[in-house]
Amino acid sequence: MEYDEIGKQIDSAKLMGAFKALRWQLKQSRKVAEIVAGKSSEASKIPLKQSERCTFFAKDALLELSTHAGMSKGKVFSEFELLLRLVQSALEPEKRIQAFSESNSSQNTTTFYWNIPEQLFKTLYDNQYQHLKIDYLVFRNQLALKVLQQLVAHHWLLTYLTGCTPFLTVENQTATPQRSAVRAGAGVPEKPVDYRTLSAYIKTRPAFATGFDLTTTQLENKGVQIESVRSFKLTGIELNPFEKTGFKAELLDLLSVMTAYFMCTTGIAEQELTPKIQAACKFEQVVARENPFAQSACYKKAQQFIASLLHFVAQTQLQIYQGGLEKLQNLVTDSMQTPAAKLLRSGREIDAFFLKGGQSTAGKTKVTANMQFLLKAALKEGKDFEIISQEEQLLRIENKLVLNGITDAQTSALYAKIWHARLLCQQLVQSRGIGVPNTWTITNPAEIDEIYELIKESAIVVKGSFTAGALTFRNVPARKVFRQTVHGFLKKKQKCVIEQYQGGAAYRVLLVKGQAISMLERIPQNIVGDGHSPVSELITRKQKRYAQIERDFPFDNLQQSNLILQGRKETSILARGEQLFLRYDATTGTGEEYLECLSEMDKSYLQKIRELAQILHLQNGAIDIILPNLYQPLREKDAREQFIFLNAHAEPSLTLHEHTLMQQDAPVAEKMLQLLLEC
């Protein structure tokens, strides 16, 4: 490895860190298929409006996804991964997103864009070249061309690492497989491209070629518009069906290091430029046409080149890329792990390589479920969005900042504290004439027996003063069980709240801008008999159904105890239509169910909900209430008994409003998004 003058400058001035600050953008196109009556055909439409992030071309059934430009390596990969998952979850279940490339099409590929920090060019120019009277834009363009020339000369490595079209067509799989039928079909350009200057390159490059390229823009220089390099570009990277995103994240590491390495080391001499690049193109054809199971013609060259890159990062400030390079080095060592070889060895039908629509994204990314709930609506409505911080759960939709999917700039810090404190919240509401349950508070173990004597004739609900979760006892618990339950809450350094059980149904009302946009009846964990299956089988079936939507349906000591109290066993057979409750509370995450019923509620309750929201200053959030009968009009003289407040939530779980009983996926997220974006 030998640095040229540029490399020596970068090294001596300690500018190598600039290559850790490359800025990226990813674009990817994928076909969308539709399964109708068991047959697959091209999709004619999808339920997503056109946007900069997502565009659908109905003529070709082609979906194009695009991240924001100018993102860090880690952030661009995370955004693209999330974007793909959001699209997958937003599509109907009969839609399929193609996860493989086709050799007879330039579609179903990934494109990478990346920029070197402008400050690196300016510092190099100011330190060494300004006094030589070289124009800055010319200097900048020539440096970019120096890197491009060597990237093009090493495209064979990308073909080896990413080629994944073994056959000319999906149907023709009897011929000898190739590593990349796409690249093999591209051939060697008939007319050599002139890489000596940017203007010569633009005039001679093929119009629709794939591979390494430059994007350009017009910049003004001394009153004249000059063509200038904007970014590096790599097109035509075939989809890897074994990677959810369609490509290995380590490719970004490789491109980063190759850019730095070629910037710092001696480039190709001008007189050798055309023959070397022509020879490299011919060599790439050999790599593209070779059998993926055979040792590659590029084996030694690839080993030597990646070893040089590893040595380079070890000697510089670029060790963060070492792990990614080592993973790609393993693909060179074992060609059976390359995408083309894995595809041939998998033995899977090509239909298996599709991403099914309607799949939940919960738990599959670092973005919270609440954020995903709102982001999916933004994607459907064609609104621009960006995750500002995953850690702080802050995102931007259009020009609005939203925290954890619901909290906006209008939320009061004072009232947020009140909502968090269950007892304080109830005291505030009660003082304004709203009904609340009878409540007892236990602050230390010495008070447990005293409170037990007061409630031992009542059905009760036991909960913490701050934490989510509750236990309902419709039959008075034994003193020992009561002590154990209370101790469990006191251990969390909070008061234990005992509420008298209220008759009626529990509801979760979602508020946005003070408006009720959804009201869910919270139905405790239960099973329904079919007349011939034992309880254990009914539970197993429901657990499988809940697993499909990534929710829990637990069955442990509490549920077993409730079975016994109702005179049932796991072997008992319930009559057809008979409902058996395994819990008596609908605490989130306990196998509860939800039924959307805002439109069924008597309209007289809406005014009470608005009044409650105003008392709490709760613009965006949720309230839990109990209504004995939502169909019966609210009478003011009985309001305290007909409308009972339980809790307020600043950041409620929004995914509860998906997959509700009787009405799958009501447009709650879309309504919420519309209100949040209103001025």
C-alpha positions in Angstrom: 0.0 0.0 0.0 1.5 3.3 -1.1 -0.1 6.7 -0.5 0.1 9.3 -3.2 0.3 13.0 -2.5 -3.4 13.3 -1.6 -3.1 10.2 0.7 -0.1 11.6 2.4 -1.9 14.9 3.0 -5.0 13.2 4.4 -2.8 11.0 6.7 -0.5 13.8 7.9 -3.4 16.2 8.5 -5.3 13.5 10.4 -8.3 13.8 8.0 -8.9 10.1 7.6 -11.9 10.4 10.0 -13.8 12.1 7.2 -14.4 8.7 5.7 -16.4 7.8 8.8 -18.7 10.7 8.0 -19.8 9.6 4.5 -23.4 10.5 3.8 -25.7 7.9 2.2 -29.0 7.4 0.4 -30.5 4.1 -0.6 -33.1 3.3 -3.3 -34.6 0.0 -4.1 -37.1 -1.2 -6.6 -39.2 -4.4 -6.1 -42.0 -6.0 -8.1 -45.3 -6.5 -6.2 -47.4 -9.5 -7.0 -51.0 -10.3 -6.0 -52.5 -13.7 -5.1 -56.0 -14.1 -6.5 -57.9 -17.4 -6.3 -54.6 -19.1 -5.7 -52.9 -17.6 -8.8 -50.1 -15.0 -8.8 -50.3 -12.0 -11.0 -48.8 -8.5 -11.1 -50.4 -6.1 -8.6 -52.3 -3.2 -10.3 -52.5 -1.0 -7.2 -51.4 -0.8 -3.6 -53.0 1.1 -0.6 -50.2 3.7 -0.4 -50.2 7.2 -1.7 -47.2 8.4 -3.8 -44.5 10.1 -1.8 -40.7 10.6 -1.9 -40.3 7.6 0.3 -42.5 5.2 -1.6 -43.6 5.3 -5.3 -45.6 2.7 -7.1 -45.5 2.3 -10.9 -48.7 0.4 -11.8 -47.7 -0.2 -15.4 -44.7 -2.4 -14.2 -46.2 -3.4 -10.8 -43.0 -1.8 -9.5 -42.5 -0.4 -6.0 -39.6 2.0 -5.5 -38.5 2.8 -1.9 -36.1 5.7 -1.1 -34.5 6.8 2.1 -33.7 10.4 2.9 -30.4 11.7 1.4 -27.4 12.7 3.5 -27.8 10.1 6.2 -25.1 8.3 8.2 -24.3 4.7 7.4 -26.1 3.3 10.5 -29.1 5.6 10.2 -29.7 5.0 6.4 -29.7 1.3 6.9 -32.1 1.5 9.9 -34.4 3.8 8.0 -34.5 1.6 4.9 -35.1 -1.5 7.0 -38.0 0.3 8.8 -39.4 1.6 5.5 -39.5 -1.9 4.0 -41.2 -3.3 7.1 -43.7 -0.5 7.1 -44.6 -1.1 3.5 -44.9 -4.8 4.1 -47.3 -4.3 7.1 -49.3 -1.7 5.2 -50.0 -4.0 2.2 -53.0 -6.3 2.1 -52.3 -10.0 3.0 -52.8 -11.1 -0.6 -50.0 -8.8 -1.8 -46.4 -10.1 -2.1 -43.2 -8.1 -2.4 -40.6 -9.8 -4.6 -37.4 -10.6 -2.8 -35.2 -11.7 -5.8 -33.9 -10.2 -8.9 -34.6 -11.3 -12.5 -32.0 -11.5 -15.2 -34.3 -10.2 -17.9 -35.0 -7.0 -16.0 -33.1 -4.1 -14.5 -35.8 -3.9 -11.9 -35.7 -5.5 -8.4 -32.3 -4.0 -7.6 -30.7 -1.7 -5.0 -29.0 1.6 -5.7 -26.5 3.2 -3.3 -25.6 6.9 -3.3 -22.8 8.4 -1.1 -21.0 11.6 -0.6 -17.6 12.5 0.8 -17.8 15.5 3.3 -17.2 18.7 1.4 -14.9 19.9 4.1 -12.4 17.2 3.2 -12.1 18.6 -0.4 -11.9 22.2 0.9 -9.2 21.4 3.4 -7.1 19.5 0.9 -7.5 22.3 -1.6 -6.7 25.1 0.8 -3.6 23.3 2.2 -1.9 22.4 -1.0 -3.5 23.2 -4.3 -5.0 26.7 -4.0 -1.7 28.4 -4.6 -1.2 26.4 -7.8 -4.2 28.3 -9.3 -6.1 25.1 -9.9 -9.8 25.8 -10.0 -11.5 24.3 -6.9 -14.3 22.5 -8.9 -11.9 21.0 -11.4 -9.7 19.8 -8.4 -12.8 18.3 -6.7 -14.1 16.6 -9.9 -10.7 15.1 -10.7 -10.4 13.6 -7.2 -13.9 12.0 -7.6 -12.9 10.7 -11.0 -9.7 9.2 -9.5 -11.9 7.2 -7.1 -14.4 6.3 -9.7 -11.8 4.9 -12.1 -10.7 2.4 -9.5 -14.2 1.5 -8.3 -15.1 0.6 -11.9 -11.9 -1.4 -12.2 -13.0 -3.5 -9.1 -16.6 -4.0 -9.9 -15.9 -7.7 -10.4 -15.7 -8.0 -6.6 -19.2 -6.6 -6.2 -20.4 -9.1 -8.8 -18.8 -11.9 -6.9 -20.3 -10.8 -3.5 -23.8 -9.8 -4.7 -24.5 -11.7 -7.9 -27.8 -13.7 -7.4 -29.3 -14.5 -10.8 -28.1 -18.0 -11.7 -30.4 -18.4 -14.7 -31.4 -16.4 -17.6 -35.1 -16.7 -16.7 -36.9 -18.0 -13.7 -38.4 -20.8 -15.9 -35.1 -21.9 -17.5 -33.3 -23.6 -14.7 -31.9 -26.5 -16.6 -28.9 -24.7 -18.1 -25.6 -24.4 -16.3 -26.0 -21.8 -13.6 -24.1 -18.6 -13.6 -23.2 -16.3 -10.8 -25.0 -13.3 -12.3 -27.0 -13.7 -15.5 -27.7 -9.9 -15.2 -24.1 -8.9 -15.3 -23.2 -11.5 -17.9 -25.9 -10.1 -20.1 -24.5 -6.6 -19.8 -21.4 -7.5 -21.7 -18.4 -5.3 -22.3 -19.1 -1.7 -23.6 -18.5 -1.5 -27.3 -17.1 2.0 -27.0 -14.7 2.7 -24.1 -15.8 5.3 -21.6 -13.4 8.2 -21.3 -12.7 8.7 -17.5 -10.0 11.4 -18.0 -12.3 14.5 -17.3 -15.8 14.9 -16.0 -17.1 16.4 -19.2 -15.5 13.5 -21.3 -17.0 11.0 -18.9 -20.5 12.4 -19.1 -20.3 12.4 -22.9 -19.1 8.8 -23.3 -20.8 6.9 -20.5 -23.7 4.6 -21.6 -27.1 6.0 -20.9 -28.6 3.0 -19.1 -25.6 1.1 -17.8 -25.5 -0.3 -14.3 -22.5 -0.3 -11.9 -20.4 2.5 -10.5 -21.3 6.0 -11.6 -21.3 9.7 -10.6 -24.3 12.0 -10.2 -23.7 15.6 -11.1 -25.2 19.0 -10.6 -24.7 22.5 -12.1 -22.7 24.9 -9.8 -21.9 28.5 -10.5 -18.2 29.4 -10.8 -17.2 32.9 -11.7 -20.6 33.6 -13.3 -20.4 30.4 -15.3 -22.5 27.2 -14.7 -20.0 24.3 -14.3 -20.9 20.6 -14.2 -19.7 19.2 -10.8 -19.8 15.9 -9.0 -22.6 15.5 -6.5 -22.2 11.9 -5.3 -21.0 8.5 -6.1 -23.6 6.0 -7.2 -23.7 2.2 -7.5 -26.7 0.7 -9.4 -27.9 -2.7 -10.3 -27.0 -4.6 -7.1 -29.1 -7.7 -7.2 -31.5 -8.5 -4.4 -30.2 -11.1 -1.9 -33.3 -13.2 -1.0 -31.7 -14.3 2.3 -31.4 -10.7 3.6 -34.6 -8.9 4.7 -33.4 -5.7 3.2 -32.2 -7.4 0.0 -28.5 -6.7 0.7 -25.9 -7.2 3.4 -25.3 -4.2 5.6 -21.5 -4.9 5.3 -21.6 -3.6 1.7 -21.8 -0.1 3.1 -18.6 -0.8 5.0 -16.9 -2.1 1.8 -17.9 0.9 -0.2 -16.7 3.3 2.5 -13.3 1.7 2.7 -12.9 1.4 -1.1 -13.7 5.1 -1.4 -11.1 6.0 1.2 -8.5 3.5 -0.1 -8.8 4.7 -3.7 -8.7 8.4 -2.6 -5.4 7.8 -0.7 -3.5 5.4 -2.9 -1.9 5.8 -6.3 -4.5 5.8 -9.0 -4.4 4.4 -12.6 -2.0 6.2 -14.9 -3.7 8.0 -17.7 -2.1 6.0 -20.5 -3.1 2.8 -18.8 -6.7 3.9 -18.0 -8.6 2.6 -21.0 -6.9 -0.8 -21.3 -7.0 -1.5 -17.6 -10.7 -0.7 -17.3 -11.5 -2.7 -20.4 -9.5 -5.7 -19.0 -11.4 -5.3 -15.7 -14.8 -5.4 -17.5 -13.8 -8.5 -19.4 -12.7 -10.1 -16.1 -16.0 -9.2 -14.5 -17.7 -11.1 -17.3 -15.7 -14.2 -16.4 -16.8 -13.8 -12.7 -20.4 -13.2 -13.8 -20.6 -16.3 -16.0 -18.8 -18.8 -13.7 -20.6 -21.6 -11.9 -21.3 -20.4 -8.3 -20.3 -23.8 -7.0 -16.8 -23.7 -8.5 -13.9 -21.8 -7.0 -14.0 -18.3 -8.5 -11.6 -16.9 -11.0 -11.3 -13.9 -8.7 -10.5 -15.9 -5.6 -6.8 -14.9 -5.3 -7.4 -11.3 -6.4 -10.3 -10.9 -4.0 -8.3 -12.3 -1.1 -5.4 -10.0 -1.8 -7.5 -6.9 -2.3 -9.6 -7.4 0.9 -6.4 -8.1 2.8 -5.1 -4.8 1.5 -8.2 -3.0 2.7 -8.0 -4.7 6.1 -4.4 -3.6 6.4 -5.4 -0.1 5.4 -8.2 0.2 8.0 -5.8 -1.2 10.7 -3.3 1.6 9.9 -5.8 4.4 9.9 -8.7 5.7 12.0 -11.2 3.4 10.1 -11.2 0.3 12.3 -15.0 0.6 12.6 -15.2 -1.0 9.2 -13.0 -4.0 10.1 -15.8 -6.3 11.2 -17.8 -5.7 8.0 -14.8 -6.4 5.8 -14.0 -9.6 7.7 -17.5 -10.9 7.1 -17.2 -10.3 3.4 -13.7 -11.9 3.4 -15.5 -15.1 4.7 -17.6 -15.0 1.5 -14.4 -15.0 -0.6 -13.0 -17.9 1.4 -16.1 -19.9 1.1 -17.9 -19.3 -2.2 -20.7 -21.7 -1.1 -22.0 -18.8 1.1 -22.3 -16.3 -1.7 -25.9 -15.4 -2.6 -26.0 -17.3 -5.9 -24.6 -20.5 -4.4 -27.0 -20.3 -1.4 -30.0 -19.8 -3.7 -29.1 -22.9 -5.7 -28.4 -24.9 -2.6 -31.6 -23.9 -0.8 -33.8 -26.1 -3.0 -36.6 -23.6 -2.3 -39.2 -22.8 -4.9 -38.9 -19.3 -6.2 -42.4 -18.5 -4.8 -40.9 -18.8 -1.3 -38.9 -15.7 -1.9 -41.6 -13.1 -1.4 -42.4 -10.8 1.5 -46.0 -11.3 2.5 -48.2 -8.2 3.0 -50.1 -7.5 6.2 -47.3 -8.6 8.4 -46.8 -6.9 11.8 -43.6 -4.9 12.4 -43.9 -4.9 16.2 -40.7 -6.0 17.9 -38.7 -6.3 14.7 -37.1 -3.0 14.7 -35.7 -0.6 17.4 -38.5 1.8 16.7 -41.3 1.6 19.3 -44.7 0.1 18.4 -46.3 3.5 18.9 -44.0 5.1 16.5 -44.5 2.4 13.9 -48.3 2.7 14.3 -48.2 6.4 13.3 -45.4 6.0 10.7 -47.5 3.3 8.9 -50.3 5.8 8.6 -47.9 8.5 7.4 -46.7 6.1 4.7 -50.2 5.2 3.6 -51.1 8.9 3.3 -48.0 9.9 1.5 -46.6 12.1 4.3 -42.9 12.7 4.6 -41.4 11.4 7.9 -38.0 11.0 9.5 -36.9 9.4 12.8 -34.9 12.1 14.6 -33.9 9.9 17.5 -34.7 6.2 18.1 -33.5 6.4 21.7 -35.6 9.4 22.5 -38.5 8.1 20.4 -38.7 11.4 18.5 -39.9 11.6 14.9 -40.9 14.2 12.4 -44.0 13.9 10.2 -44.1 16.7 7.6 -43.2 19.8 9.8 -44.5 18.4 13.1 -42.4 16.8 15.9 -44.1 13.8 17.7 -42.8 11.9 20.7 -43.5 8.2 20.9 -46.2 8.4 18.3 -48.6 10.7 20.2 -47.0 13.5 22.3 -46.7 16.8 20.5 -45.5 20.3 21.5 -48.9 21.1 23.1 -48.4 18.6 25.9 -48.1 20.2 29.4 -45.2 19.0 31.5 -47.2 19.7 34.7 -50.2 17.7 33.6 -48.0 14.9 32.3 -46.8 14.5 35.8 -50.4 14.4 37.1 -51.4 11.8 34.6 -48.5 9.6 35.7 -49.6 9.7 39.3 -52.8 7.5 39.4 -54.1 8.8 42.8 -53.4 12.4 42.1 -55.1 12.1 38.8 -58.2 10.6 40.4 -58.2 13.3 43.1 -58.2 16.0 40.5 -61.0 14.5 38.5 -63.1 13.7 41.6 -62.8 17.3 42.8 -64.5 18.4 39.5 -67.5 16.1 40.0 -66.4 13.1 38.0 -67.1 9.6 39.5 -64.1 7.5 40.6 -63.9 4.1 42.4 -63.7 3.9 46.2 -60.0 3.7 46.9 -57.7 2.6 49.7 -53.9 3.2 49.8 -51.2 1.0 51.3 -47.8 2.6 51.8 -46.1 0.0 54.0 -46.6 -3.7 54.9 -47.9 -2.8 58.4 -51.1 -1.4 56.8 -51.9 -4.6 54.9 -54.0 -6.4 57.5 -55.8 -3.2 58.5 -56.9 -2.6 54.9 -57.8 -6.2 54.4 -60.4 -6.0 57.2 -62.0 -3.0 55.4 -62.3 -4.8 52.0 -62.7 -8.4 52.9 -66.4 -8.3 51.9 -65.8 -6.6 48.5 -64.6 -7.5 45.0 -61.4 -5.5 44.5 -58.8 -4.4 42.0 -55.1 -4.2 43.2 -52.7 -1.9 41.3 -49.6 0.3 41.8 -49.8 4.0 42.1 -47.5 4.5 39.0 -46.8 1.3 37.1 -49.2 -0.3 34.6 -50.9 -3.6 35.4 -53.6 -4.7 37.8 -55.1 -7.8 39.4 -58.9 -8.2 39.8 -60.4 -10.3 42.5 -64.1 -10.8 42.0 -64.1 -13.2 45.0 -62.3 -11.8 48.1 -58.8 -13.2 48.1 -57.4 -15.2 51.0 -55.4 -13.0 53.4 -52.2 -14.7 52.4 -52.8 -14.1 48.7 -53.7 -10.5 49.4 -50.5 -9.9 51.3 -48.4 -11.5 48.5 -50.1 -9.3 45.9 -49.7 -6.1 47.8 -46.0 -6.9 48.6 -45.4 -7.3 44.9 -46.4 -3.7 44.2 -44.7 -2.2 47.3 -41.4 -3.8 46.2 -41.4 -1.5 43.3 -41.1 1.5 45.6 -44.6 2.8 45.1 -47.9 2.8 46.9 -50.3 0.0 46.4 -53.8 1.1 45.4 -56.9 -1.0 46.3 -60.0 0.0 44.3 -63.4 -1.4 44.8 -64.5 -3.4 41.8 -67.0 -1.5 39.6 -69.7 -3.2 37.6 -69.9 -2.4 33.9 -67.5 -2.6 31.0 -64.0 -1.0 30.9 -63.1 1.2 28.0 -60.0 2.8 26.6 -60.7 6.2 24.9 -58.0 7.5 22.6 -57.9 11.3 22.4 -56.1 13.4 19.8 -56.4 17.2 19.9 -59.0 16.7 22.6 -61.2 14.6 20.3 -62.2 11.0 21.0 -61.2 9.1 17.8 -61.5 5.5 19.1 -63.1 3.8 22.1 -62.2 0.2 22.8 -64.1 -2.1 25.1 -61.5 -4.0 27.0 -62.5 -7.7 27.3 -60.5 -9.8 29.8 -58.7 -12.9 28.7 -61.1 -15.6 27.7 -61.8 -18.7 25.5 -65.0 -19.7 23.8 -66.1 -23.4 23.6 -66.9 -25.2 20.4 -68.7 -28.2 22.1 -66.0 -30.8 21.6 -62.5 -29.3 22.3 -61.0 -29.4 25.8 -60.0 -26.1 27.5 -56.3 -26.9 27.0 -56.8 -27.1 23.2 -58.8 -23.9 23.1 -56.0 -22.1 24.9 -53.4 -23.5 22.5 -55.3 -22.4 19.5 -55.7 -18.9 20.9 -52.0 -18.7 21.8 -51.1 -19.5 18.2 -53.6 -16.9 16.9 -52.1 -14.2 19.2 -48.6 -15.2 18.2 -49.4 -14.3 14.6 -50.2 -10.7 15.6 -47.3 -10.7 18.1 -49.4 -10.5 21.3 -49.2 -12.6 24.4 -51.8 -15.1 25.7 -50.3 -16.4 28.9 -51.5 -19.4 30.9 -49.9 -19.7 34.3 -50.8 -20.0 38.0 -53.3 -17.2 38.0 -55.3 -18.6 35.0 -55.2 -22.1 36.5 -56.5 -20.8 39.8 -59.3 -19.0 38.1 -60.2 -22.2 36.3 -60.5 -24.1 39.6 -62.6 -21.3 41.2 -65.1 -21.7 38.3 -65.1 -25.5 38.7 -63.2 -26.2 35.5 -60.2 -28.2 34.5 -57.9 -28.1 31.5 -59.7 -31.3 30.3 -63.1 -29.7 30.6 -65.2 -29.3 27.4 -67.1 -26.1 27.1 -70.5 -26.0 25.3 -70.5 -24.3 21.9 -70.5 -20.6 22.4 -69.8 -20.7 26.1 -67.3 -18.1 27.2 -64.9 -18.8 30.0 -62.8 -16.0 31.5 -59.2 -16.8 32.5 -58.7 -13.4 34.0 -61.1 -10.8 35.3 -59.1 -7.7 34.4 -58.1 -6.5 30.9 -54.6 -5.4 31.8 -52.5 -4.8 28.6 -50.4 -7.9 27.7 -52.6 -10.4 29.5 -54.4 -12.0 26.6 -57.1 -9.3 26.6 -59.2 -8.5 23.5 -60.6 -5.2 22.2 -63.8 -4.2 20.5 -64.1 -0.8 18.8 -67.4 0.7 19.9 -67.1 4.5 19.6 -69.9 4.7 17.0 -72.2 2.5 19.2 -71.8 4.7 22.3 -74.7 7.0 23.1 -73.6 10.5 22.0 -74.4 12.0 25.5 -71.1 10.5 26.7 -69.0 12.4 24.2 -69.6 15.7 26.1 -68.5 14.0 29.4 -65.3 12.7 27.7 -64.5 16.2 26.4 -65.1 17.6 29.9 -62.8 15.1 31.4 -60.1 15.8 28.8 -60.4 19.5 29.6 -60.1 18.9 33.4 -56.9 16.9 32.8 -55.6 19.2 30.0 -55.2 16.0 28.0 -55.0 16.8 24.3 -53.2 13.7 23.1 -53.4 10.5 25.1 -55.9 8.0 26.5 -58.3 7.7 29.4 -59.7 4.5 30.9 -63.3 4.7 32.0 -66.1 2.3 33.1 -69.6 2.6 31.7 -72.4 0.3 33.1 -74.3 0.6 29.8 -72.9 2.6 26.8 -76.3 2.5 25.1 -78.2 4.2 27.9 -78.1 8.0 27.7 -76.1 9.8 30.4 -78.3 11.4 33.1 -76.7 14.2 35.0 -78.1 13.2 38.3 -76.6 9.7 37.9 -73.4 10.8 36.2 -71.1 9.7 39.0 -72.4 6.1 38.7 -72.8 6.0 34.9 -69.4 7.4 34.0 -66.4 6.4 36.2 -62.9 7.5 35.6 -60.0 5.1 36.2 -56.7 6.3 34.7 -55.1 8.7 32.2 -52.2 7.8 29.9 -49.9 10.3 28.2 -48.3 7.6 26.0 -50.8 4.8 25.6 -50.2 1.7 23.5 -51.5 2.6 20.1 -51.3 -0.9 18.6 -54.2 -1.9 20.7 -56.3 -0.2 18.0 -55.2 -2.7 15.4 -56.7 -6.2 15.0 -59.8 -5.4 17.0 -62.7 -7.9 17.2 -65.3 -7.6 14.4 -63.4 -4.8 12.7 -59.8 -5.5 11.6 -57.6 -2.4 11.2 -60.1 0.5 11.6 -58.5 3.8 10.2 -57.6 5.1 13.7 -54.0 5.8 12.7 -55.0 7.8 9.6 -57.5 9.9 11.7 -54.8 10.5 14.3 -52.3 11.6 11.8 -54.7 14.0 10.2 -55.4 15.7 13.5 -51.8 15.8 14.6 -50.8 17.6 11.3 -53.6 20.2 11.6 -52.3 23.6 12.6 
